[in-house]
Amino acid sequence: MLRDNPLFKKMIETGEDRMSKLAQDFLANERVMGVVQKTVSAALEAKGLVERKVQTALSNMNIPTAGDVRKLEGKIEELEKVFETLTGKVGELQRENGKPPSGSNSTAQQ
């Protein structure tokens, strides 16, 4: 096969060595790295701007964002905890007063 040919193997090794050196030189160049950093920074700024504009557009159309949904989920969880606490306290008060807890059907038990 061609890959077993020693001359072909040497050519591949030489090409790999040259490409490695070229990549190292390229990445070591301060101008190149400056351009890469500026490009990445500009891309991140553009992404942030797009996200803010999308959020504004969704808000103007009264469409909730993922953040809005997360906030509402948190509030619902808080209300569920408050409701559970209140239900427990009402049950305790009813037991202290000798009444069956709300929700139990006392007429069906008689």
Order of alpha helices (4+ residues) and beta strands (2+ residues): alpha-alpha-alpha-alpha
